[in-house]
Amino acid sequence: MNQRITVGLVAFLALCAGIVGALYIAPPSVEGEPDYFQTYPEPRTISPFSLVSHKGERFDTSSLKGQWSLVFVGYTFCPDICPTTMAELNNIYPELQALNSVEPIRIVFVSVDPKRDSVERLAEYVSYFNEEFIALTGEHKALFPFVRNLGMMYAIAESTDNPNYLVDHSASVVLIDPEARVIGRFKPKREPGKLSISDSQQILADMPVIISKQ
């Protein structure tokens, strides 16, 4: 089974799961505190950085201002967590866009595998899920401090001479506010026998509350 078929199957299964989840999770309320979001004690200012988008354009701190950014770290050759998370985020994307927010809500995928994830490959990858998603890449010397600044990590434990090497990375979805500050994250659910990914329905439930407090 080639990678495109695998990603398609994952996306379909995630869509089915999202439909089922929507039937059992009540519509979000803007009152009270977020139920699932892990808010950092203080917003974290992002140090200056410069990456490249899947459109070949410069992406820096100014690119994050004036919008809410749900940021996920991964790589296109990831066999499970990445395509599943991307499919889950796509599943709730129309509802995120419909929220009462002055600033738009964007999905940002940061590839930490610059050797294999070219701009062209990233463009193809994100368009498979949603053409409005943003994908970023860069050299490790730019990626590593940026990812650490977000409160996440990644590591390549084996030789990249192996064409099928894996990349270890955080599975949380980090939220950046319209002032380009990291304010917290949605941590992955850890259940025996299941992928540890952030729950898209939890994100959808908490985003209206978070937005209302800004």
C-alpha positions as CSV (number, residue, x, y, z in Angstrom):
1,M,0.0,0.0,0.0
2,N,1.6,3.3,-1.1
3,Q,1.8,6.4,1.1
4,R,-1.0,8.3,-0.6
5,I,-3.5,5.4,-0.1
6,T,-2.4,5.1,3.5
7,V,-2.9,8.8,4.2
8,G,-6.3,8.7,2.4
9,L,-7.4,5.8,4.6
10,V,-6.3,7.6,7.8
11,A,-8.1,10.8,6.7
12,F,-11.3,8.8,6.0
13,L,-11.2,7.0,9.4
14,A,-10.6,10.3,11.2
15,L,-13.6,11.9,9.4
16,C,-15.8,9.0,10.6
17,A,-14.5,9.4,14.1
18,G,-15.2,13.1,14.0
19,I,-18.8,12.6,13.0
20,V,-19.3,10.1,15.8
21,G,-17.6,12.5,18.3
22,A,-19.8,15.4,17.2
23,L,-22.9,13.4,18.0
24,Y,-21.8,12.9,21.6
25,I,-20.0,16.1,22.5
26,A,-22.2,19.0,23.4
27,P,-21.8,22.3,21.6
28,P,-19.0,24.5,23.1
29,S,-19.9,27.1,25.7
30,V,-18.0,30.4,26.0
31,E,-18.5,30.6,29.8
32,G,-16.0,29.4,32.4
33,E,-12.6,28.0,31.9
34,P,-11.3,25.7,29.1
35,D,-11.8,22.1,30.0
36,Y,-8.9,20.6,28.2
37,F,-6.5,23.3,27.2
38,Q,-3.3,23.5,29.2
39,T,-2.7,27.2,29.7
40,Y,0.9,28.3,30.3
41,P,1.3,30.4,33.5
42,E,2.5,33.3,31.3
43,P,2.3,33.8,27.6
44,R,5.7,33.0,25.9
45,T,7.1,35.5,23.5
46,I,8.5,33.8,20.4
47,S,12.1,34.6,19.6
48,P,12.8,36.0,16.2
49,F,12.9,33.2,13.6
50,S,12.7,32.8,9.8
51,L,11.3,29.7,8.1
52,V,9.9,29.0,4.6
53,S,6.2,28.2,3.8
54,H,5.0,25.6,1.4
55,K,4.5,28.4,-1.0
56,G,8.2,29.3,-0.9
57,E,7.6,32.5,1.0
58,R,9.4,33.8,4.1
59,F,7.5,33.1,7.3
60,D,8.6,34.8,10.5
61,T,7.2,36.3,13.7
62,S,5.2,38.9,11.9
63,S,3.4,36.1,9.9
64,L,1.9,34.9,13.2
65,K,0.4,38.2,14.2
66,G,-3.3,39.0,13.7
67,Q,-4.4,35.4,13.8
68,W,-4.8,32.4,16.0
69,S,-2.4,29.7,15.1
70,L,-2.9,26.0,16.0
71,V,0.6,24.6,15.5
72,F,1.6,21.0,15.0
73,V,5.1,19.6,14.6
74,G,5.8,16.6,12.4
75,Y,7.0,15.3,9.0
76,T,5.3,14.1,5.8
77,F,6.9,10.6,6.1
78,C,5.3,10.1,9.5
79,P,3.3,6.9,9.3
80,D,0.5,7.6,11.8
81,I,0.4,10.5,14.3
82,C,0.9,13.2,11.7
83,P,-1.7,12.2,9.0
84,T,-4.2,11.4,11.7
85,T,-3.7,14.8,13.5
86,M,-3.9,16.6,10.2
87,A,-7.1,14.8,9.2
88,E,-8.6,15.5,12.6
89,L,-7.8,19.2,12.3
90,N,-9.3,19.3,8.8
91,N,-12.4,17.7,10.2
92,I,-13.1,20.6,12.6
93,Y,-11.7,23.3,10.4
94,P,-15.1,24.5,9.0
95,E,-16.4,24.8,12.6
96,L,-13.3,26.7,13.7
97,Q,-13.8,29.2,10.9
98,A,-17.4,29.7,11.9
99,L,-16.5,30.7,15.5
100,N,-17.1,34.3,16.6
101,S,-13.6,35.5,16.4
102,V,-12.3,38.9,15.1
103,E,-9.0,37.2,14.1
104,P,-8.9,34.2,11.8
105,I,-7.9,30.8,13.0
106,R,-5.1,29.1,11.1
107,I,-3.6,25.6,11.1
108,V,0.2,25.5,10.9
109,F,2.2,22.3,10.2
110,V,5.9,22.6,11.0
111,S,8.0,19.9,9.3
112,V,11.1,19.0,11.2
113,D,12.5,16.8,8.4
114,P,14.1,19.3,6.0
115,K,16.1,16.6,4.2
116,R,13.0,14.9,2.8
117,D,10.3,17.5,3.1
118,S,11.0,20.0,0.3
119,V,8.7,23.0,-0.3
120,E,7.1,21.1,-3.2
121,R,6.4,18.0,-1.1
122,L,5.0,20.1,1.7
123,A,2.7,21.9,-0.7
124,E,1.4,18.5,-2.0
125,Y,1.0,17.2,1.5
126,V,-1.0,20.0,3.1
127,S,-3.2,20.4,0.0
128,Y,-4.3,16.8,0.4
129,F,-5.8,17.7,3.8
130,N,-6.8,21.4,3.3
131,E,-5.4,24.0,0.9
132,E,-5.8,26.7,3.5
133,F,-3.4,24.9,5.9
134,I,0.1,26.4,6.2
135,A,3.2,24.2,6.1
136,L,6.7,25.4,7.2
137,T,10.2,24.1,6.9
138,G,13.8,25.3,7.3
139,E,17.2,24.2,8.3
140,H,17.6,22.5,11.7
141,K,19.5,25.5,13.0
142,A,16.3,27.5,12.6
143,L,13.8,24.7,13.3
144,F,15.2,23.4,16.6
145,P,15.1,26.7,18.6
146,F,11.7,27.6,17.1
147,V,10.2,24.3,18.1
148,R,11.8,24.5,21.6
149,N,10.4,28.0,21.9
150,L,7.0,26.5,21.4
151,G,7.5,24.1,24.2
152,M,7.9,21.1,22.0
153,M,10.8,18.9,20.8
154,Y,12.0,16.6,18.0
155,A,14.9,14.3,17.5
156,I,16.3,12.1,14.8
157,A,17.8,9.1,16.5
158,E,19.0,7.1,13.5
159,S,21.1,7.8,10.4
160,T,19.4,9.8,7.7
161,D,21.3,7.6,5.2
162,N,18.4,5.2,5.8
163,P,15.7,6.5,3.5
164,N,13.0,5.2,5.9
165,Y,14.4,6.9,9.1
166,L,11.8,8.0,11.7
167,V,11.7,11.3,13.5
168,D,10.6,11.5,17.2
169,H,8.5,14.6,17.9
170,S,6.0,16.1,20.2
171,A,2.3,15.3,19.5
172,S,0.7,18.3,21.2
173,V,-1.1,21.1,19.3
174,V,0.2,24.4,20.5
175,L,-1.8,27.6,20.4
176,I,-0.3,31.0,19.4
177,D,-2.4,34.1,20.1
178,P,-2.8,37.1,17.7
179,E,0.1,38.8,19.4
180,A,2.4,35.9,18.3
181,R,2.7,34.6,21.9
182,V,2.5,30.9,22.8
183,I,-0.3,30.6,25.4
184,G,-0.6,26.9,25.9
185,R,-1.2,23.5,24.3
186,F,-3.7,20.7,23.7
187,K,-1.8,17.6,25.0
188,P,-2.4,14.3,23.3
189,K,-4.7,11.7,24.9
190,R,-2.8,8.6,26.0
191,E,-4.9,5.5,26.0
192,P,-3.5,1.9,25.7
193,G,-3.7,0.6,22.2
194,K,-4.5,3.9,20.6
195,L,-2.5,6.7,18.9
196,S,-1.4,9.5,21.3
197,I,-2.9,12.5,19.4
198,S,-4.6,15.7,20.5
199,D,-8.4,15.3,20.5
200,S,-9.9,17.6,17.8
201,Q,-13.3,17.7,19.6
202,Q,-11.5,19.0,22.7
203,I,-9.9,21.7,20.6
204,L,-13.2,22.6,19.1
205,A,-14.9,22.7,22.6
206,D,-12.2,25.0,24.2
207,M,-11.4,27.4,21.4
208,P,-14.5,29.6,21.9
209,V,-13.7,29.9,25.6
210,I,-10.1,30.8,24.9
211,I,-11.0,33.4,22.2
212,S,-13.6,35.0,24.5
213,K,-11.0,35.7,27.1
214,Q,-8.6,37.6,24.9
